[in-house]
Amino acid sequence: MTTASQPYREWLRSRWPSRASALAWFATGGSFSLLLFDLAFTRALPAPPPVWTVVAARLSWIGIAGVALALGRLRPPPPWFPSAIIALSVAWAWGNAATYLAIGLGGTPMQSVGHVLFVLGAAMFLPLTFRERLAFFALMWGGCSALDLLWPGRRPPSERLWTNGAWALAVIALGFVFERFALAQRRGLVLRRRLERLVHAIEKSRARAAAAASEVTQLAADVAHDVNNPLAVAKASLQMLRDPPSESEPPGERSEIAAEALEAVDRIAVIVAAQSRKGV
């Protein structure tokens, strides 16, 4: 698996839990929409089927929406969740393809348009890679073509060839259209992942710099505090040595003052050396 495809695959896996409700809405809305077209087109047939037959045939597959909603309530989604959603999608497409044949619309432009809508709708809400999507399209096309060829009272070969050929071309075209979309999606995900890593690295660098500055400030404050006392002693001693000696000054007092000043300077040198070893 390449670095570019890894974020895209992770994104695909994250989208599966919401696909059950998408399938339910698509199956419900698609079934009722197709029913309206069925009622209009079947009235133009030489021998139109009864209205109740058309309604029963088209809406008999709407139960898939209920199954999809039930699957969508599973938390967390089980490992077989994607396979179940794909199976329901294929069943809904095959069932509606059989409906066209059952109500006498097999081989009509409406059937071809419906098949394209099946694939287009499924491709919109199934998070698949390019090869997986092509396999899914081929599965739907193979099932719909088998129904068309094996249905009792089959149509003339020319009509079957026209319908299935147009259906195959639509599948191939849709596969490449969605691959272009997937390619753009992959590039966007890779760029976003790189940007996230860059922002994370910048934030870590800023945090390290802030921590280092805080540590340096604290150490400087500690050094200033430690040096302040011996520095005051040294300053006082030097001021006393600067003044001229008085007649009442005991012998050797200036030597003691100088010794105190030197001791204070030594303490300062020890403090500075200790802090230097700590890395200040």
Backbone as numpy.savetxt, mean C-alpha at the origin, in Angstrom:
# Nx Ny Nz CAx CAy CAz Cx Cy Cz
11.92 -12.55 -6.86 11.07 -11.36 -6.86 11.96 -10.11 -6.86
11.74 -9.21 -7.79 12.56 -8.03 -7.90 12.17 -7.01 -6.84
13.11 -6.05 -6.63 12.84 -4.99 -5.66 11.66 -4.15 -6.09
11.51 -3.94 -7.40 10.42 -3.10 -7.90 9.07 -3.76 -7.69
8.99 -5.08 -7.81 7.70 -5.76 -7.71 7.30 -6.04 -6.26
8.27 -6.01 -5.33 7.95 -6.31 -3.94 6.92 -5.34 -3.36
7.12 -4.00 -3.45 6.10 -3.10 -2.91 4.75 -3.27 -3.60
4.77 -3.54 -4.91 3.51 -3.71 -5.63 2.76 -4.95 -5.15
3.47 -6.04 -4.92 2.82 -7.26 -4.42 2.27 -7.05 -3.01
3.02 -6.33 -2.19 2.52 -6.04 -0.85 1.25 -5.19 -0.92
1.24 -4.24 -1.84 0.05 -3.40 -2.02 -1.13 -4.24 -2.50
-0.90 -5.17 -3.41 -1.98 -6.05 -3.88 -2.56 -6.87 -2.73
-1.68 -7.45 -1.90 -2.17 -8.27 -0.78 -2.99 -7.43 0.20
-2.61 -6.17 0.37 -3.35 -5.32 1.32 -4.74 -4.95 0.82
-5.00 -5.09 -0.47 -6.29 -4.70 -1.04 -7.32 -5.82 -1.05
-6.92 -7.06 -0.80 -7.87 -8.17 -0.88 -9.03 -8.06 0.12
-8.81 -7.67 1.39 -9.94 -7.64 2.33 -11.11 -6.77 1.89
-10.84 -5.68 1.17 -11.93 -4.80 0.73 -12.57 -5.24 -0.58
-12.05 -6.28 -1.20 -12.56 -6.69 -2.51 -13.89 -7.44 -2.41
-14.19 -8.02 -1.26 -15.45 -8.76 -1.12 -16.63 -7.81 -1.25
-16.59 -6.68 -0.55 -17.69 -5.72 -0.65 -17.75 -5.12 -2.05
-16.59 -4.92 -2.70 -16.60 -4.41 -4.07 -17.28 -5.39 -5.01
-17.00 -6.68 -4.84 -17.65 -7.70 -5.65 -19.16 -7.71 -5.41
-19.57 -7.57 -4.14 -21.00 -7.57 -3.83 -21.72 -6.42 -4.52
-21.15 -5.22 -4.42 -21.77 -4.07 -5.07 -21.78 -4.22 -6.58
-20.68 -4.73 -7.14 -20.61 -4.89 -8.59 -21.62 -5.93 -9.07
-21.72 -7.06 -8.35 -22.66 -8.10 -8.75 -24.11 -7.61 -8.65
-24.42 -6.86 -7.59 -25.79 -6.36 -7.43 -26.12 -5.32 -8.49
-25.26 -4.31 -8.60 -25.53 -3.26 -9.59 -25.47 -3.79 -11.01
-24.52 -4.69 -11.29 -24.42 -5.24 -12.63 -25.62 -6.10 -13.01
-26.12 -6.89 -12.07 -27.26 -7.75 -12.37 -28.51 -6.93 -12.72
-28.78 -5.91 -11.93 -29.97 -5.09 -12.21 -29.80 -4.25 -13.47
-28.57 -3.79 -13.72 -28.34 -3.04 -14.96 -28.52 -3.92 -16.18
-27.96 -5.13 -16.13 -28.12 -6.06 -17.25 -29.58 -6.46 -17.44
-30.32 -6.55 -16.34 -31.74 -6.90 -16.45 -32.50 -5.86 -17.26
-32.21 -4.60 -17.07 -32.90 -3.56 -17.84 -32.61 -3.71 -19.34
-31.35 -3.99 -19.68 -31.03 -4.19 -21.09 -31.67 -5.47 -21.62
-31.70 -6.51 -20.79 -32.33 -7.77 -21.21 -33.79 -7.55 -21.58
-34.51 -6.84 -20.72 -35.93 -6.60 -20.97 -36.13 -5.81 -22.26
-35.22 -4.86 -22.52 -35.37 -4.06 -23.74 -35.02 -4.86 -24.99
-33.94 -5.64 -24.95 -33.50 -6.36 -26.14 -34.36 -7.58 -26.43
-34.83 -8.26 -25.39 -35.65 -9.46 -25.65 -37.00 -9.09 -26.24
-37.48 -7.88 -25.99 -38.78 -7.49 -26.59 -38.67 -7.37 -28.11
-37.42 -7.18 -28.61 -37.23 -7.05 -30.05 -37.02 -8.38 -30.75
-36.97 -9.49 -29.98 -36.80 -10.81 -30.59 -38.08 -11.26 -31.28
-37.95 -12.12 -32.31 -39.17 -12.63 -32.98 -40.10 -13.36 -32.01
-39.51 -14.13 -31.09 -40.32 -14.84 -30.09 -39.76 -14.50 -28.70
-40.09 -13.35 -28.14 -39.51 -12.95 -26.85 -39.96 -13.86 -25.72
-39.06 -14.17 -24.82 -39.43 -14.99 -23.66 -40.28 -14.18 -22.69
-41.03 -14.85 -21.80 -41.82 -14.11 -20.81 -40.93 -13.24 -19.93
-41.51 -12.16 -19.46 -40.75 -11.22 -18.63 -40.24 -11.90 -17.37
-41.08 -12.73 -16.74 -40.67 -13.37 -15.50 -39.49 -14.32 -15.72
-39.43 -14.91 -16.93 -38.29 -15.78 -17.26 -37.00 -14.98 -17.34
-37.09 -13.82 -17.97 -35.90 -12.97 -18.08 -35.44 -12.51 -16.69
-36.41 -12.08 -15.86 -36.06 -11.60 -14.52 -35.46 -12.72 -13.69
-36.07 -13.89 -13.72 -35.57 -15.01 -12.91 -34.19 -15.46 -13.38
-33.98 -15.49 -14.69 -32.69 -15.94 -15.22 -31.57 -14.97 -14.85
-31.84 -13.68 -14.97 -30.77 -12.71 -14.72 -30.49 -12.56 -13.22
-31.52 -12.53 -12.40 -31.31 -12.29 -10.98 -31.00 -13.55 -10.18
-30.97 -14.69 -10.86 -30.67 -15.93 -10.13 -29.23 -15.97 -9.61
-28.37 -15.13 -10.18 -26.96 -15.13 -9.78 -26.63 -14.00 -8.82
-27.64 -13.25 -8.40 -27.36 -12.13 -7.51 -27.02 -12.62 -6.09
-27.32 -13.89 -5.81 -26.97 -14.43 -4.49 -25.47 -14.42 -4.23
-24.68 -14.34 -5.29 -23.23 -14.26 -5.13 -22.85 -13.02 -4.33
-23.64 -11.94 -4.47 -23.36 -10.72 -3.71 -23.46 -10.99 -2.21
-24.49 -11.78 -1.80 -24.63 -12.11 -0.38 -23.46 -12.94 0.13
-23.02 -13.88 -0.68 -21.87 -14.70 -0.27 -20.62 -13.83 -0.13
-20.44 -12.89 -1.07 -19.27 -12.01 -1.00 -19.31 -11.14 0.25
-20.50 -10.63 0.60 -20.60 -9.82 1.82 -20.29 -10.65 3.06
-20.75 -11.90 3.07 -20.45 -12.77 4.22 -18.95 -13.02 4.34
-18.28 -13.22 3.21 -16.83 -13.41 3.25 -16.12 -12.15 3.74
-16.66 -11.00 3.36 -16.04 -9.74 3.76 -16.06 -9.50 5.25
-16.91 -10.20 5.99 -16.99 -10.03 7.44 -15.95 -10.86 8.18
-15.23 -11.72 7.47 -14.23 -12.56 8.13 -13.01 -11.71 8.49
-12.66 -11.71 9.77 -11.51 -10.96 10.25 -10.69 -11.84 11.19
-9.41 -12.06 10.89 -8.72 -11.63 9.67 -9.11 -12.51 8.50
-8.89 -12.04 7.26 -9.23 -12.87 6.11 -8.43 -14.17 6.11
-9.06 -15.31 5.86 -8.33 -16.58 5.83 -7.40 -16.66 4.62
-6.48 -17.62 4.61 -5.55 -17.74 3.47 -6.25 -18.00 2.14
-7.41 -18.66 2.17 -8.10 -18.97 0.92 -9.01 -17.84 0.46
-8.95 -16.70 1.11 -9.84 -15.59 0.77 -9.71 -15.15 -0.69
-8.48 -14.89 -1.21 -8.38 -14.48 -2.63 -8.96 -15.51 -3.59
-8.73 -16.81 -3.32 -9.26 -17.85 -4.21 -10.78 -17.85 -4.20
-11.38 -17.60 -3.03 -12.84 -17.56 -2.94 -13.40 -16.38 -3.73
-12.77 -15.23 -3.63 -13.24 -14.05 -4.37 -13.12 -14.28 -5.87
-12.01 -14.89 -6.30 -11.84 -15.17 -7.73 -12.89 -16.17 -8.20
-13.14 -17.22 -7.41 -14.14 -18.22 -7.79 -15.53 -17.60 -7.89
-15.90 -16.73 -6.96 -17.20 -16.05 -7.02 -17.29 -15.15 -8.25
-16.20 -14.46 -8.57 -16.20 -13.58 -9.75 -16.40 -14.38 -11.02
-15.68 -15.51 -11.14 -15.82 -16.34 -12.33 -17.23 -16.95 -12.40
-17.76 -17.39 -11.26 -19.11 -17.97 -11.26 -20.15 -16.94 -11.68
-20.00 -15.71 -11.21 -20.96 -14.67 -11.60 -20.87 -14.39 -13.11
-19.66 -14.34 -13.65 -19.50 -14.08 -15.08 -20.05 -15.23 -15.91
-19.73 -16.47 -15.53 -20.24 -17.61 -16.28 -21.76 -17.69 -16.18
-22.30 -17.43 -15.00 -23.75 -17.50 -14.84 -24.47 -16.48 -15.70
-23.94 -15.28 -15.74 -24.57 -14.25 -16.56 -24.37 -14.52 -18.04
-23.25 -15.15 -18.40 -23.07 -15.55 -19.81 -24.10 -16.60 -20.21
-24.38 -17.55 -19.30 -25.42 -18.55 -19.58 -26.80 -17.91 -19.67
-27.01 -16.82 -18.93 -28.30 -16.14 -18.98 -28.58 -15.59 -20.37
-27.56 -15.04 -21.03 -27.75 -14.54 -22.39 -28.28 -15.64 -23.30
-27.71 -16.83 -23.15 -28.13 -17.95 -24.00 -29.53 -18.42 -23.62
-29.84 -18.39 -22.32 -31.15 -18.88 -21.86 -32.29 -18.00 -22.31
-32.06 -16.70 -22.44 -33.15 -15.79 -22.80 -33.13 -15.43 -24.29
-32.25 -16.09 -25.06 -32.27 -15.91 -26.50 -31.41 -14.78 -27.03
-30.51 -14.22 -26.21 -29.65 -13.12 -26.66 -28.25 -13.59 -27.02
-28.03 -14.90 -27.12 -26.73 -15.40 -27.51 -26.38 -14.99 -28.92
-25.14 -14.50 -29.11 -24.70 -14.10 -30.43 -25.05 -12.68 -30.80
-25.77 -11.98 -29.96 -26.12 -10.60 -30.24 -25.03 -9.66 -29.75
-25.01 -8.42 -30.25 -24.02 -7.46 -29.74 -24.13 -7.26 -28.22
-25.34 -7.41 -27.71 -25.51 -7.24 -26.27 -24.71 -8.28 -25.49
-24.62 -9.50 -26.02 -23.84 -10.54 -25.35 -22.36 -10.16 -25.32
-21.84 -9.68 -26.42 -20.43 -9.31 -26.48 -20.13 -8.14 -25.54
-21.02 -7.15 -25.55 -20.83 -6.02 -24.65 -20.87 -6.49 -23.20
-21.79 -7.38 -22.89 -21.87 -7.91 -21.53 -20.62 -8.64 -21.12
-20.06 -9.43 -22.01 -18.83 -10.16 -21.69 -17.67 -9.20 -21.39
-17.56 -8.16 -22.19 -16.51 -7.17 -21.95 -16.71 -6.50 -20.59
-17.97 -6.21 -20.27 -18.25 -5.59 -18.97 -17.90 -6.53 -17.82
-18.13 -7.83 -18.01 -17.77 -8.79 -16.97 -16.28 -8.71 -16.65
-15.48 -8.76 -17.71 -14.03 -8.75 -17.53 -13.57 -7.40 -16.99
-14.10 -6.33 -17.55 -13.69 -4.99 -17.13 -14.01 -4.79 -15.65
-15.20 -5.18 -15.23 -15.56 -5.02 -13.83 -14.72 -5.87 -12.91
-14.48 -7.12 -13.30 -13.67 -8.01 -12.46 -12.24 -7.50 -12.36
-11.70 -7.01 -13.47 -10.33 -6.52 -13.46 -10.18 -5.27 -12.59
-11.26 -4.52 -12.45 -11.18 -3.29 -11.66 -11.04 -3.58 -10.17
-11.66 -4.65 -9.68 -11.63 -4.84 -8.23 -10.83 -6.07 -7.79
-10.27 -6.83 -8.74 -9.42 -7.95 -8.34 -7.95 -7.52 -8.39
-7.28 -7.46 -7.25 -5.86 -7.05 -7.23 -4.95 -8.17 -7.68
-4.70 -8.26 -8.99 -3.90 -9.34 -9.57 -2.71 -8.75 -10.30
-1.66 -9.56 -10.43 -0.54 -9.18 -11.28 -0.93 -9.40 -12.74
-0.04 -8.99 -13.64 -0.36 -9.08 -15.06 -0.63 -10.52 -15.50
0.26 -11.45 -15.13 0.07 -12.85 -15.52 -1.18 -13.44 -14.88
-1.40 -13.11 -13.60 -2.60 -13.62 -12.93 -3.86 -13.08 -13.58
-3.82 -11.80 -13.98 -5.00 -11.21 -14.62 -5.26 -11.85 -15.99
-4.20 -12.09 -16.76 -4.39 -12.75 -18.05 -4.96 -14.16 -17.87
-4.47 -14.88 -16.86 -5.01 -16.22 -16.58 -6.48 -16.13 -16.18
-6.82 -15.12 -15.41 -8.21 -14.92 -15.01 -9.08 -14.61 -16.22
-8.59 -13.75 -17.11 -9.34 -13.44 -18.33 -9.53 -14.69 -19.19
-8.45 -15.47 -19.33 -8.54 -16.68 -20.14 -9.55 -17.67 -19.55
-9.58 -17.76 -18.23 -10.54 -18.65 -17.57 -11.97 -18.21 -17.85
-12.22 -16.92 -17.74 -13.57 -16.41 -18.02 -13.93 -16.60 -19.49
-12.99 -16.29 -20.36 -13.27 -16.44 -21.79 -13.51 -17.91 -22.14
-12.69 -18.82 -21.60 -12.86 -20.23 -21.90 -14.21 -20.75 -21.43
-14.63 -20.35 -20.23 -15.93 -20.80 -19.74 -17.09 -20.26 -20.55
-17.04 -18.98 -20.87 -18.12 -18.38 -21.67 -18.17 -18.98 -23.08
-17.00 -19.22 -23.67 -16.97 -19.82 -25.01 -17.49 -21.26 -24.97
-17.14 -22.02 -23.93 -17.65 -23.39 -23.81 -19.17 -23.40 -23.68
-19.70 -22.48 -22.88 -21.17 -22.39 -22.77 -21.80 -22.09 -24.12
-21.19 -21.20 -24.87 -21.72 -20.82 -26.17 -21.70 -21.99 -27.14
-20.63 -22.80 -27.08 -20.50 -23.91 -28.03 -21.34 -25.13 -27.63
-21.53 -25.33 -26.34 -22.21 -26.53 -25.86 -23.69 -26.31 -25.53
-24.16 -25.10 -25.60 -25.55 -24.83 -25.24 -26.49 -25.49 -26.25
-27.59 -26.10 -25.80 -28.54 -26.73 -26.75 -29.06 -25.71 -27.76
-29.25 -26.18 -28.99 -29.73 -25.29 -30.05 -28.66 -24.29 -30.42
-27.46 -24.76 -30.62 -26.35 -23.87 -30.88 -26.58 -23.02 -32.12
-26.01 -21.84 -32.11 -26.13 -20.91 -33.22 -25.22 -21.35 -34.38
-25.36 -20.76 -35.53 -24.49 -21.10 -36.66 -23.03 -20.82 -36.31
-22.11 -21.60 -36.91 -20.68 -21.41 -36.61 -20.20 -19.99 -36.86
-20.70 -19.33 -37.89 -20.25 -17.96 -38.17 -20.58 -17.01 -37.02
-21.76 -17.18 -36.44 -22.12 -16.33 -35.31 -21.26 -16.63 -34.09
-21.02 -17.91 -33.85 -20.19 -18.28 -32.71 -18.77 -17.76 -32.89
-18.24 -17.86 -34.12 -16.89 -17.39 -34.39 -16.79 -15.88 -34.18
-17.79 -15.16 -34.62 -17.78 -13.70 -34.47 -17.83 -13.31 -32.99
-18.71 -13.93 -32.25 -18.87 -13.59 -30.83 -17.62 -13.92 -30.04
-17.12 -15.15 -30.17 -15.98 -15.57 -29.38 -14.69 -14.89 -29.83
-14.58 -14.59 -31.13 -13.40 -13.87 -31.60 -13.35 -12.46 -31.04
-14.49 -11.77 -31.09 -14.53 -10.43 -30.51 -14.26 -10.47 -29.01
-14.78 -11.49 -28.38 -14.58 -11.68 -26.93 -13.10 -11.89 -26.63
-12.40 -12.69 -27.44 -10.97 -12.94 -27.22 -10.15 -11.67 -27.43
-10.46 -10.91 -28.48 -9.74 -9.67 -28.73 -9.94 -8.68 -27.59
-11.16 -8.62 -27.07 -11.42 -7.72 -25.94 -10.62 -8.12 -24.72
-10.51 -9.44 -24.49 -9.73 -9.93 -23.35 -8.27 -9.52 -23.47
-7.69 -9.71 -24.67 -6.29 -9.36 -24.87 -6.06 -7.86 -24.69
-6.97 -7.06 -25.29 -6.82 -5.61 -25.18 -6.92 -5.14 -23.74
-7.89 -5.68 -23.03 -8.05 -5.28 -21.63 -6.85 -5.70 -20.78
-6.29 -6.86 -21.11 -5.11 -7.30 -20.37 -3.96 -6.32 -20.49
-3.71 -5.82 -21.71 -2.61 -4.87 -21.89 -2.94 -3.50 -21.32
-4.22 -3.10 -21.39 -4.61 -1.81 -20.79 -4.36 -1.83 -19.29
-4.78 -2.89 -18.65 -4.60 -2.96 -17.20 -3.15 -3.19 -16.82
-2.37 -3.78 -17.71 -0.94 -3.92 -17.42 -0.27 -2.55 -17.41
-0.67 -1.66 -18.32 -0.10 -0.32 -18.31 -0.46 0.41 -17.01
-1.69 0.22 -16.59 -2.11 0.81 -15.31 -1.30 0.22 -14.16
-1.11 -1.10 -14.18 -0.35 -1.75 -13.11 1.10 -1.28 -13.12
1.68 -1.08 -14.30 3.06 -0.60 -14.40 3.19 0.78 -13.76
2.24 1.67 -14.07 2.28 3.00 -13.46 2.11 2.90 -11.94
1.26 1.97 -11.51 1.05 1.79 -10.08 2.33 1.28 -9.40
3.00 0.34 -10.05 4.24 -0.18 -9.49 5.29 0.92 -9.36
5.43 1.74 -10.41 6.41 2.81 -10.36 6.09 3.78 -9.23
4.81 4.11 -9.09 4.42 5.01 -8.02 4.73 4.44 -6.65
4.48 3.15 -6.47 4.75 2.52 -5.19 6.24 2.48 -4.87
7.05 2.17 -5.91 8.49 2.13 -5.69 9.02 3.52 -5.32
8.55 4.55 -6.03 8.99 5.91 -5.72 8.54 6.33 -4.33
7.34 5.95 -3.96 6.86 6.30 -2.62 7.67 5.58 -1.54
8.01 4.30 -1.81 8.82 3.57 -0.84 10.21 4.21 -0.69
10.81 4.61 -1.82 12.11 5.27 -1.74 12.01 6.59 -0.99
10.95 7.35 -1.24 10.77 8.62 -0.55 10.58 8.40 0.94
9.83 7.37 1.31 9.63 7.07 2.73 10.96 6.72 3.40
11.80 5.92 2.70 13.11 5.58 3.27 13.98 6.82 3.42
13.94 7.73 2.42 14.74 8.95 2.49 14.28 9.83 3.64
12.97 10.00 3.79 12.45 10.81 4.89 12.82 10.19 6.24
12.74 8.86 6.33 13.10 8.18 7.57 14.57 8.40 7.90
15.44 8.32 6.88 16.86 8.54 7.11 17.14 9.97 7.56
16.44 10.94 6.95 16.63 12.34 7.35 16.17 12.55 8.79
15.04 11.97 9.15 14.54 12.11 10.52 15.50 11.49 11.53
16.08 10.33 11.19 17.05 9.71 12.09 18.30 10.59 12.23
18.75 11.18 11.11 19.92 12.05 11.17 19.65 13.28 12.04
18.46 13.83 11.89 18.11 14.99 12.71 18.03 14.60 14.18
17.48 13.44 14.46 17.39 13.00 15.86 18.77 12.78 16.46
19.68 12.18 15.68 21.04 11.97 16.18 21.75 13.30 16.40
21.56 14.24 15.46 22.20 15.55 15.62 21.66 16.28 16.84
20.35 16.22 17.06 19.76 16.87 18.22 20.25 16.24 19.51
20.37 14.91 19.53 20.87 14.23 20.73 22.33 14.60 21.00
23.13 14.67 19.93 24.54 15.04 20.10 24.68 16.47 20.61
23.86 17.37 20.05 23.93 18.77 20.50 23.52 18.89 21.96
22.48 18.14 22.35 22.05 18.17 23.75 23.13 17.63 24.67
23.81 16.57 24.24 24.87 15.99 25.07 26.05 16.95 25.20
26.41 17.60 24.10 27.51 18.56 24.15 27.17 19.73 25.07
25.94 20.21 24.98 25.51 21.31 25.85 25.57 20.93 27.31
25.12 19.71 27.63 25.14 19.26 29.02 26.57 19.11 29.53
27.44 18.53 28.69 28.83 18.36 29.09 29.52 19.72 29.29
29.21 20.66 28.40 29.80 22.00 28.55 29.35 22.65 29.84
28.09 22.46 30.19 27.58 23.00 31.46 28.27 22.34 32.64
28.48 21.03 32.56 29.18 20.32 33.64 30.63 20.82 33.79
31.30 21.00 32.65 32.68 21.49 32.70 32.74 22.89 33.31
31.82 23.75 32.87 31.80 25.11 33.41 31.57 25.10 34.92
30.67 24.22 35.36 30.41 24.15 36.80 31.62 23.63 37.58
32.28 22.60 37.05 33.43 22.03 37.74 34.63 22.97 37.74
34.79 23.74 36.67 35.94 24.62 36.55 35.74 25.92 37.33
34.49 26.26 37.58 34.19 27.56 38.18 34.87 27.74 39.55
34.80 26.73 40.43 35.37 26.86 41.78 36.89 27.03 41.77
37.64 26.12 41.14 39.09 26.34 41.12 39.51 27.60 40.39
38.72 28.00 39.39 39.04 29.23 38.66 38.88 30.45 39.58
37.85 30.42 40.43 37.66 31.52 41.38 38.81 31.58 42.38
39.28 30.42 42.85 40.41 30.38 43.78 41.67 30.95 43.13
41.91 30.53 41.89 43.10 31.01 41.18 43.02 32.51 40.95
41.85 33.03 40.61 41.69 34.46 40.37 41.95 35.26 41.65
41.36 34.76 42.78 41.56 35.48 44.04 43.03 35.46 44.45
43.68 34.32 44.26 45.10 34.22 44.63 45.95 35.17 43.79
45.69 35.24 42.50 46.46 36.12 41.63 46.23 37.59 41.98
45.00 37.93 42.36 44.73 39.31 42.76 45.52 39.68 44.02
45.61 38.72 44.96 46.37 38.98 46.19 47.85 39.13 45.88
48.36 38.33 44.94 49.78 38.42 44.58 50.07 39.70 43.82
49.07 40.25 43.16 49.29 41.48 42.40 49.49 42.69 43.32
48.83 42.65 44.48 48.96 43.78 45.42 50.37 43.80 46.03
50.90 44.98 46.31 52.25 45.06 46.94 52.20 44.52 48.36
53.24 43.89 48.82 53.26 43.33 50.19 53.23 44.45 51.25
52.53 44.17 52.28 52.47 45.11 53.41 53.53 44.74 54.45
53.80 45.70 55.38 54.82 45.46 56.40 54.39 44.39 57.39
53.04 44.26 57.58 52.54 43.28 58.55 52.34 41.89 57.96
52.68 41.72 56.67 52.45 40.42 56.01 53.42 39.39 56.56
52.88 38.23 57.01 53.76 37.19 57.56 54.71 36.66 56.49
55.87 36.24 56.91 56.83 35.68 55.92 56.28 34.36 55.32
56.43 34.20 54.03 56.00 32.96 53.35 54.53 32.94 52.95
53.78 34.01 53.25 52.34 33.99 52.90 52.15 34.02 51.38
52.98 34.77 50.71 52.83 34.84 49.25 53.17 33.49 48.59
54.06 32.78 49.18 54.36 31.44 48.64 53.17 30.52 48.79
52.46 30.62 49.91 51.27 29.80 50.11 50.16 30.18 49.12
50.03 31.52 48.92 49.02 31.98 47.95 49.34 31.48 46.54
50.60 31.56 46.17 51.00 31.07 44.84 50.76 29.57 44.72
51.02 28.84 45.81 50.79 27.38 45.79 49.31 27.07 45.60
48.44 27.85 46.28 46.99 27.65 46.11 46.57 27.92 44.67
47.14 28.98 44.09 46.81 29.29 42.69 47.25 28.17 41.76
48.45 27.66 41.97 48.93 26.56 41.13 48.08 25.30 41.31
47.67 25.07 42.58 46.80 23.90 42.82 45.47 24.04 42.09
44.93 25.26 42.11 43.67 25.49 41.39 43.84 25.28 39.89
44.96 25.76 39.35 45.22 25.57 37.91 45.36 24.10 37.59
46.04 23.35 38.49 46.17 21.90 38.26 44.80 21.22 38.25
43.90 21.64 39.17 42.56 21.05 39.20 41.81 21.34 37.90
41.99 22.55 37.39 41.35 22.89 36.10 41.90 22.02 34.99
43.21 21.81 34.98 43.83 20.98 33.95 43.33 19.54 34.03
43.16 19.02 35.26 42.66 17.66 35.43 41.22 17.54 34.91
40.38 18.55 35.22 38.98 18.52 34.77 38.90 18.56 33.25
39.69 19.44 32.64 39.68 19.57 31.16 40.17 18.28 30.51
41.22 17.66 31.09 41.73 16.41 30.51 40.70 15.29 30.63
40.00 15.25 31.75 38.98 14.21 31.94 37.85 14.36 30.92
37.41 15.58 30.71 36.34 15.80 29.73 36.81 15.53 28.30
38.10 15.79 28.04 38.65 15.51 26.71 38.62 14.02 26.42
38.92 13.22 27.44 38.87 11.76 27.26 37.45 11.27 27.00
36.44 12.02 27.46 35.04 11.64 27.20 34.58 12.01 25.79
35.42 12.78 25.10 35.08 13.09 23.71 34.56 14.49 23.51
34.66 15.39 24.51 34.18 16.76 24.33 35.10 17.49 23.35
